[in-house]
């Protein structure tokens, strides 16, 4: 589920089980998108974090993990820790690619961008004769 969307500050708080397809379907009508979207529509936000969704990246924004602002994690003793790059930073950075070994991911805050009405894609000649 999407827990909240801050259209002014371009952020949203979501549950980790939401797929990027579902997330984008809710954000696009508001003119918003995540900074990086994996090419497989059924990848979940939590999967992209804990499974280190490196199959997609952005020249401008980096990997999806670079758009994560905070994670809420239930650790082994049952405590819920909100981790950011500056608070509980060891846990925050350890979550990426951890495959669930650091705790149970229960909430994520990510940075968004405004969706453009048009997109122009150009490709160079990838297949050249040698």
N, CA and C atoms as an extended XYZ file, in Angstrom:
390
Properties=species:S:1:pos:R:3:atomname:S:1:resname:S:1:resid:I:1 pbc="F F F"
N         0.823       -1.190        0.000 N   UNK     1
C         0.000        0.000        0.000 CA  UNK     1
C         0.869        1.256        0.000 C   UNK     1
N         0.293        2.313       -0.509 N   UNK     2
C         0.907        3.632       -0.376 CA  UNK     2
C         0.341        4.239        0.902 C   UNK     2
N         1.200        4.622        1.815 N   UNK     3
C         0.750        5.167        3.091 CA  UNK     3
C         0.542        6.672        3.024 C   UNK     3
N         1.401        7.365        2.291 N   UNK     4
C         1.218        8.808        2.107 CA  UNK     4
C         2.044        9.278        0.921 C   UNK     4
N         1.564       10.352        0.306 N   UNK     5
C         2.271       10.985       -0.804 CA  UNK     5
C         2.382       12.470       -0.492 C   UNK     5
N         3.595       12.980       -0.498 N   UNK     6
C         3.852       14.399       -0.278 CA  UNK     6
C         4.188       15.004       -1.642 C   UNK     6
N         3.167       15.547       -2.295 N   UNK     7
C         3.349       16.078       -3.648 CA  UNK     7
C         4.257       17.298       -3.676 C   UNK     7
N         4.258       18.082       -2.619 N   UNK     8
C         5.064       19.296       -2.577 CA  UNK     8
C         6.555       18.978       -2.443 C   UNK     8
N         6.887       18.049       -1.537 N   UNK     9
C         8.291       17.704       -1.293 CA  UNK     9
C         8.759       16.496       -2.100 C   UNK     9
N         7.882       15.977       -2.966 N   UNK    10
C         8.211       14.867       -3.862 CA  UNK    10
C         8.730       13.648       -3.105 C   UNK    10
N         7.924       13.185       -2.170 N   UNK    11
C         8.265       11.999       -1.380 CA  UNK    11
C         7.012       11.160       -1.181 C   UNK    11
N         7.207        9.881       -0.982 N   UNK    12
C         6.073        9.044       -0.597 CA  UNK    12
C         6.552        7.979        0.376 C   UNK    12
N         5.610        7.555        1.222 N   UNK    13
C         5.862        6.499        2.190 CA  UNK    13
C         5.010        5.312        1.764 C   UNK    13
N         5.660        4.157        1.648 N   UNK    14
C         5.000        2.986        1.097 CA  UNK    14
C         5.371        1.738        1.887 C   UNK    14
N         4.524        0.723        1.742 N   UNK    15
C         4.854       -0.585        2.283 CA  UNK    15
C         5.764       -1.290        1.277 C   UNK    15
N         6.683       -2.104        1.734 N   UNK    16
C         7.664       -2.713        0.832 CA  UNK    16
C         7.085       -3.738       -0.144 C   UNK    16
N         5.882       -4.228        0.091 N   UNK    17
C         5.294       -5.229       -0.788 CA  UNK    17
C         4.632       -4.676       -2.029 C   UNK    17
N         4.585       -3.349       -2.162 N   UNK    18
C         3.949       -2.755       -3.339 CA  UNK    18
C         4.850       -2.945       -4.561 C   UNK    18
N         4.236       -3.320       -5.683 N   UNK    19
C         5.014       -3.466       -6.913 CA  UNK    19
C         5.236       -2.094       -7.540 C   UNK    19
N         6.257       -1.988       -8.351 N   UNK    20
C         6.509       -0.727       -9.049 CA  UNK    20
C         5.370       -0.415      -10.012 C   UNK    20
N         4.763       -1.436      -10.590 N   UNK    21
C         3.617       -1.242      -11.477 CA  UNK    21
C         2.476       -0.558      -10.720 C   UNK    21
N         2.126       -1.097       -9.571 N   UNK    22
C         1.056       -0.534       -8.755 CA  UNK    22
C         1.413        0.872       -8.271 C   UNK    22
N         2.650        1.044       -7.828 N   UNK    23
C         3.100        2.353       -7.352 CA  UNK    23
C         2.981        3.399       -8.456 C   UNK    23
N         3.456        3.065       -9.650 N   UNK    24
C         3.404        4.014      -10.766 CA  UNK    24
C         1.970        4.312      -11.195 C   UNK    24
N         1.090        3.323      -11.137 N   UNK    25
C        -0.309        3.556      -11.493 CA  UNK    25
C        -0.971        4.552      -10.547 C   UNK    25
N        -0.526        4.587       -9.290 N   UNK    26
C        -1.073        5.562       -8.341 CA  UNK    26
C        -0.399        6.935       -8.462 C   UNK    26
N         0.872        6.934       -8.807 N   UNK    27
C         1.612        8.195       -8.862 CA  UNK    27
C         1.405        8.968      -10.166 C   UNK    27
N         1.293        8.272      -11.285 N   UNK    28
C         1.180        8.952      -12.585 CA  UNK    28
C         0.005        9.927      -12.679 C   UNK    28
N        -1.192        9.587      -12.173 N   UNK    29
C        -2.277       10.572      -12.228 CA  UNK    29
C        -1.977       11.869      -11.461 C   UNK    29
N        -1.031       11.786      -10.517 N   UNK    30
C        -0.608       12.973       -9.765 CA  UNK    30
C         0.561       13.681      -10.443 C   UNK    30
N         1.020       13.120      -11.563 N   UNK    31
C         2.154       13.705      -12.267 CA  UNK    31
C         3.481       13.393      -11.613 C   UNK    31
N         3.561       12.253      -10.917 N   UNK    32
C         4.779       11.877      -10.191 CA  UNK    32
C         5.241       10.480      -10.581 C   UNK    32
N         6.516       10.213      -10.369 N   UNK    33
C         7.112        8.898      -10.600 CA  UNK    33
C         8.289        8.700       -9.655 C   UNK    33
N         8.652        7.433       -9.360 N   UNK    34
C         9.908        7.186       -8.640 CA  UNK    34
C        11.081        7.634       -9.515 C   UNK    34
N        12.218        7.914       -8.903 N   UNK    35
C        13.393        8.344       -9.662 CA  UNK    35
C        13.912        7.244      -10.570 C   UNK    35
N        13.846        6.004      -10.112 N   UNK    36
C        14.318        4.851      -10.888 CA  UNK    36
C        13.249        3.772      -10.817 C   UNK    36
N        12.916        3.210      -11.981 N   UNK    37
C        11.881        2.176      -12.053 CA  UNK    37
C        12.491        0.939      -12.717 C   UNK    37
N        12.517       -0.200      -12.004 N   UNK    38
C        13.027       -1.427      -12.626 CA  UNK    38
C        12.191       -1.809      -13.848 C   UNK    38
N        12.832       -2.508      -14.792 N   UNK    39
C        12.127       -2.832      -16.038 CA  UNK    39
C        11.085       -3.915      -15.867 C   UNK    39
N        11.164       -4.730      -14.832 N   UNK    40
C        10.153       -5.755      -14.581 CA  UNK    40
C         9.082       -5.168      -13.673 C   UNK    40
N         7.854       -5.088      -14.168 N   UNK    41
C         6.808       -4.350      -13.460 CA  UNK    41
C         6.386       -4.977      -12.139 C   UNK    41
N         6.651       -6.264      -11.928 N   UNK    42
C         6.199       -6.906      -10.695 CA  UNK    42
C         7.252       -6.948       -9.597 C   UNK    42
N         8.371       -6.279       -9.793 N   UNK    43
C         9.354       -6.152       -8.713 CA  UNK    43
C         8.746       -5.269       -7.637 C   UNK    43
N         8.892       -5.686       -6.389 N   UNK    44
C         8.377       -4.879       -5.285 CA  UNK    44
C         9.451       -3.908       -4.814 C   UNK    44
N         9.015       -2.871       -4.129 N   UNK    45
C         9.955       -1.901       -3.567 CA  UNK    45
C        10.888       -2.597       -2.581 C   UNK    45
N        10.323       -3.460       -1.732 N   UNK    46
C        11.145       -4.194       -0.776 CA  UNK    46
C        12.128       -5.123       -1.460 C   UNK    46
N        11.700       -5.739       -2.551 N   UNK    47
C        12.585       -6.614       -3.311 CA  UNK    47
C        13.721       -5.848       -3.945 C   UNK    47
N        13.433       -4.643       -4.425 N   UNK    48
C        14.481       -3.817       -5.024 CA  UNK    48
C        15.484       -3.346       -3.975 C   UNK    48
N        15.025       -3.208       -2.736 N   UNK    49
C        15.932       -2.792       -1.660 CA  UNK    49
C        16.724       -3.989       -1.146 C   UNK    49
N        16.022       -5.005       -0.679 N   UNK    50
C        16.710       -6.131       -0.053 CA  UNK    50
C        17.355       -7.070       -1.070 C   UNK    50
N        16.814       -7.094       -2.284 N   UNK    51
C        17.413       -7.908       -3.328 CA  UNK    51
C        18.381       -7.125       -4.181 C   UNK    51
N        18.580       -5.866       -3.823 N   UNK    52
C        19.495       -4.960       -4.526 CA  UNK    52
C        19.147       -4.895       -6.008 C   UNK    52
N        18.053       -4.214       -6.303 N   UNK    53
C        17.546       -4.128       -7.669 CA  UNK    53
C        18.457       -3.345       -8.588 C   UNK    53
N        19.582       -3.929       -8.938 N   UNK    54
C        20.562       -3.231       -9.763 CA  UNK    54
C        20.347       -3.434      -11.256 C   UNK    54
N        19.272       -4.152      -11.624 N   UNK    55
C        19.054       -4.373      -13.051 CA  UNK    55
C        18.628       -3.095      -13.766 C   UNK    55
N        18.217       -2.103      -13.020 N   UNK    56
C        17.838       -0.818      -13.608 CA  UNK    56
C        18.562        0.294      -12.872 C   UNK    56
N        19.013        1.259      -13.620 N   UNK    57
C        19.654        2.411      -13.011 CA  UNK    57
C        19.417        3.619      -13.902 C   UNK    57
N        19.779        4.761      -13.389 N   UNK    58
C        19.598        6.007      -14.108 CA  UNK    58
C        20.932        6.733      -14.155 C   UNK    58
N        21.288        7.217      -15.331 N   UNK    59
C        22.511        8.001      -15.463 CA  UNK    59
C        22.462        9.207      -14.523 C   UNK    59
N        21.279        9.782      -14.380 N   UNK    60
C        21.119       10.992      -13.573 CA  UNK    60
C        20.916       10.692      -12.091 C   UNK    60
N        20.125        9.641      -11.762 N   UNK    61
C        19.727        9.408      -10.369 CA  UNK    61
C        20.403        8.213       -9.711 C   UNK    61
N        21.138        7.411      -10.449 N   UNK    62
C        21.824        6.260       -9.871 CA  UNK    62
C        20.933        5.036       -9.805 C   UNK    62
N        21.138        4.232       -8.771 N   UNK    63
C        20.340        3.034       -8.546 CA  UNK    63
C        19.072        3.402       -7.778 C   UNK    63
N        18.101        2.485       -7.740 N   UNK    64
C        16.886        2.751       -6.974 CA  UNK    64
C        17.223        3.072       -5.525 C   UNK    64
N        18.192        2.350       -4.960 N   UNK    65
C        18.542        2.569       -3.552 CA  UNK    65
C        18.966        4.012       -3.268 C   UNK    65
N        19.450        4.716       -4.282 N   UNK    66
C        19.857        6.109       -4.095 CA  UNK    66
C        18.674        7.048       -3.888 C   UNK    66
N        17.460        6.571       -4.165 N   UNK    67
C        16.265        7.389       -3.953 CA  UNK    67
C        15.558        7.061       -2.646 C   UNK    67
N        16.088        6.085       -1.903 N   UNK    68
C        15.479        5.704       -0.623 CA  UNK    68
C        15.913        6.687        0.449 C   UNK    68
N        14.937        7.277        1.122 N   UNK    69
C        15.209        8.264        2.172 CA  UNK    69
C        15.302        7.596        3.532 C   UNK    69
N        14.373        6.675        3.811 N   UNK    70
C        14.387        5.978        5.096 CA  UNK    70
C        13.735        4.610        4.964 C   UNK    70
N        14.105        3.731        5.885 N   UNK    71
C        13.490        2.408        5.981 CA  UNK    71
C        13.127        2.164        7.440 C   UNK    71
N        11.985        1.540        7.665 N   UNK    72
C        11.604        1.094        9.000 CA  UNK    72
C        11.766       -0.413        9.015 C   UNK    72
N        12.532       -0.909        9.999 N   UNK    73
C        12.904       -2.310       10.051 CA  UNK    73
C        12.585       -2.872       11.432 C   UNK    73
N        11.938       -4.044       11.459 N   UNK    74
C        11.761       -4.780       12.705 CA  UNK    74
C        12.994       -5.663       12.857 C   UNK    74
N        13.785       -5.387       13.895 N   UNK    75
C        15.019       -6.141       14.111 CA  UNK    75
C        14.755       -7.330       15.037 C   UNK    75
N        15.786       -8.126       15.273 N   UNK    76
C        15.650       -9.393       15.981 CA  UNK    76
C        15.002       -9.333       17.344 C   UNK    76
N        15.163       -8.236       18.079 N   UNK    77
C        14.561       -8.134       19.415 CA  UNK    77
C        13.139       -7.576       19.378 C   UNK    77
N        12.593       -7.376       18.177 N   UNK    78
C        11.223       -6.880       18.035 CA  UNK    78
C        11.111       -5.375       17.946 C   UNK    78
N        12.207       -4.675       18.129 N   UNK    79
C        12.206       -3.217       18.057 CA  UNK    79
C        12.072       -2.767       16.601 C   UNK    79
N        11.314       -1.695       16.386 N   UNK    80
C        11.205       -1.098       15.058 CA  UNK    80
C        12.149        0.090       15.009 C   UNK    80
N        13.075        0.038       14.064 N   UNK    81
C        14.068        1.104       13.922 CA  UNK    81
C        13.848        1.806       12.591 C   UNK    81
N        13.743        3.139       12.660 N   UNK    82
C        13.720        3.925       11.424 CA  UNK    82
C        15.162        4.320       11.139 C   UNK    82
N        15.641        3.872        9.980 N   UNK    83
C        17.038        4.117        9.627 CA  UNK    83
C        17.119        5.024        8.412 C   UNK    83
N        18.056        5.958        8.463 N   UNK    84
C        18.336        6.866        7.352 CA  UNK    84
C        19.839        6.870        7.129 C   UNK    84
N        20.288        7.647        6.164 N   UNK    85
C        21.730        7.730        5.917 CA  UNK    85
C        22.475        8.424        7.057 C   UNK    85
N        21.745        9.121        7.928 N   UNK    86
C        22.401        9.821        9.032 CA  UNK    86
C        21.976        9.326       10.413 C   UNK    86
N        20.936        8.510       10.506 N   UNK    87
C        20.457        7.975       11.777 CA  UNK    87
C        20.311        6.459       11.630 C   UNK    87
N        21.004        5.718       12.483 N   UNK    88
C        21.078        4.255       12.338 CA  UNK    88
C        21.578        3.913       10.936 C   UNK    88
N        22.598        4.652       10.525 N   UNK    89
C        23.089        4.538        9.157 CA  UNK    89
C        23.681        3.163        8.846 C   UNK    89
N        24.254        2.480        9.847 N   UNK    90
C        24.779        1.132        9.589 CA  UNK    90
C        23.658        0.212        9.118 C   UNK    90
N        22.518        0.275        9.788 N   UNK    91
C        21.365       -0.540        9.399 CA  UNK    91
C        20.824       -0.093        8.053 C   UNK    91
N        20.742        1.217        7.829 N   UNK    92
C        20.222        1.753        6.566 CA  UNK    92
C        21.015        1.205        5.384 C   UNK    92
N        22.315        1.341        5.410 N   UNK    93
C        23.142        0.908        4.284 CA  UNK    93
C        23.239       -0.616        4.193 C   UNK    93
N        23.108       -1.303        5.322 N   UNK    94
C        23.166       -2.767        5.310 CA  UNK    94
C        21.905       -3.384        4.714 C   UNK    94
N        20.804       -2.653        4.679 N   UNK    95
C        19.546       -3.192        4.155 CA  UNK    95
C        19.631       -3.488        2.659 C   UNK    95
N        20.411       -2.717        1.923 N   UNK    96
C        20.484       -2.875        0.469 CA  UNK    96
C        21.268       -4.143        0.127 C   UNK    96
N        20.569       -5.098       -0.459 N   UNK    97
C        21.181       -6.374       -0.810 CA  UNK    97
C        21.279       -7.348        0.352 C   UNK    97
N        20.551       -7.109        1.427 N   UNK    98
C        20.649       -7.960        2.624 CA  UNK    98
C        19.773       -9.211        2.550 C   UNK    98
N        18.864       -9.275        1.600 N   UNK    99
C        17.963      -10.425        1.432 CA  UNK    99
C        17.217      -10.770        2.715 C   UNK    99
N        16.904       -9.775        3.518 N   UNK   100
C        16.107       -9.984        4.725 CA  UNK   100
C        16.890      -10.390        5.950 C   UNK   100
N        18.202      -10.458        5.870 N   UNK   101
C        18.989      -10.920        7.005 CA  UNK   101
C        19.117       -9.880        8.118 C   UNK   101
N        18.875       -8.617        7.823 N   UNK   102
C        19.043       -7.563        8.820 CA  UNK   102
C        17.773       -7.333        9.637 C   UNK   102
N        16.644       -7.793        9.146 N   UNK   103
C        15.371       -7.589        9.817 CA  UNK   103
C        14.255       -7.577        8.792 C   UNK   103
N        13.056       -7.330        9.284 N   UNK   104
C        11.884       -7.308        8.412 CA  UNK   104
C        11.595       -5.859        8.027 C   UNK   104
N        11.647       -5.586        6.740 N   UNK   105
C        11.372       -4.254        6.215 CA  UNK   105
C         9.869       -4.018        6.241 C   UNK   105
N         9.414       -2.957        6.913 N   UNK   106
C         7.965       -2.724        7.044 CA  UNK   106
C         7.487       -1.399        6.453 C   UNK   106
N         8.405       -0.461        6.226 N   UNK   107
C         7.997        0.837        5.672 CA  UNK   107
C         9.195        1.482        4.999 C   UNK   107
N         8.919        2.170        3.878 N   UNK   108
C         9.981        2.796        3.091 CA  UNK   108
C         9.536        4.198        2.679 C   UNK   108
N        10.444        5.147        2.745 N   UNK   109
C        10.194        6.483        2.209 CA  UNK   109
C        11.147        6.699        1.044 C   UNK   109
N        10.585        7.116       -0.102 N   UNK   110
C        11.416        7.332       -1.288 CA  UNK   110
C        11.204        8.726       -1.854 C   UNK   110
N        12.208        9.180       -2.589 N   UNK   111
C        12.156       10.448       -3.311 CA  UNK   111
C        11.434       10.221       -4.632 C   UNK   111
N        10.641       11.181       -5.061 N   UNK   112
C         9.923       11.122       -6.328 CA  UNK   112
C        10.395       12.233       -7.249 C   UNK   112
N         9.943       12.176       -8.485 N   UNK   113
C        10.181       13.268       -9.435 CA  UNK   113
C         8.880       13.562      -10.160 C   UNK   113
N         8.824       14.720      -10.755 N   UNK   114
C         7.658       15.062      -11.567 CA  UNK   114
C         7.742       14.313      -12.892 C   UNK   114
N         6.629       13.738      -13.303 N   UNK   115
C         6.576       13.016      -14.575 CA  UNK   115
C         6.501       14.034      -15.703 C   UNK   115
N         7.201       13.751      -16.767 N   UNK   116
C         7.191       14.614      -17.943 CA  UNK   116
C         6.035       14.205      -18.850 C   UNK   116
N         5.413       15.151      -19.538 N   UNK   117
C         4.299       14.784      -20.427 CA  UNK   117
C         4.772       14.034      -21.675 C   UNK   117
N         6.014       14.244      -22.072 N   UNK   118
C         6.567       13.592      -23.251 CA  UNK   118
C         7.974       13.115      -22.954 C   UNK   118
N         8.396       12.114      -23.695 N   UNK   119
C         9.726       11.566      -23.536 CA  UNK   119
C        10.282       11.250      -24.910 C   UNK   119
N        11.488       11.694      -25.180 N   UNK   120
C        12.129       11.405      -26.457 CA  UNK   120
C        13.302       10.475      -26.191 C   UNK   120
N        13.302        9.356      -26.883 N   UNK   121
C        14.369        8.373      -26.724 CA  UNK   121
C        15.144        8.282      -28.027 C   UNK   121
N        16.456        8.379      -27.921 N   UNK   122
C        17.293        8.210      -29.103 CA  UNK   122
C        18.322        7.131      -28.797 C   UNK   122
N        18.663        6.382      -29.810 N   UNK   123
C        19.667        5.328      -29.654 CA  UNK   123
C        20.707        5.478      -30.747 C   UNK   123
N        21.930        5.239      -30.384 N   UNK   124
C        22.986        5.194      -31.375 CA  UNK   124
C        22.943        3.844      -32.086 C   UNK   124
N        23.733        3.690      -33.087 N   UNK   125
C        23.800        2.439      -33.809 CA  UNK   125
C        24.598        1.444      -32.975 C   UNK   125
N        23.903        0.549      -32.269 N   UNK   126
C        24.549       -0.400      -31.393 CA  UNK   126
C        25.262       -1.487      -32.188 C   UNK   126
N        24.677       -1.913      -33.279 N   UNK   127
C        25.241       -2.992      -34.083 CA  UNK   127
C        25.991       -2.386      -35.268 C   UNK   127
N        27.263       -2.311      -35.139 N   UNK   128
C        28.096       -1.758      -36.188 CA  UNK   128
C        28.898       -2.867      -36.865 C   UNK   128
N        29.137       -2.721      -38.159 N   UNK   129
C        29.982       -3.676      -38.857 CA  UNK   129
C        31.432       -3.356      -38.548 C   UNK   129
N        32.215       -4.399      -38.317 N   UNK   130
C        33.636       -4.207      -38.031 CA  UNK   130
C        34.457       -4.699      -39.177 C   UNK   130
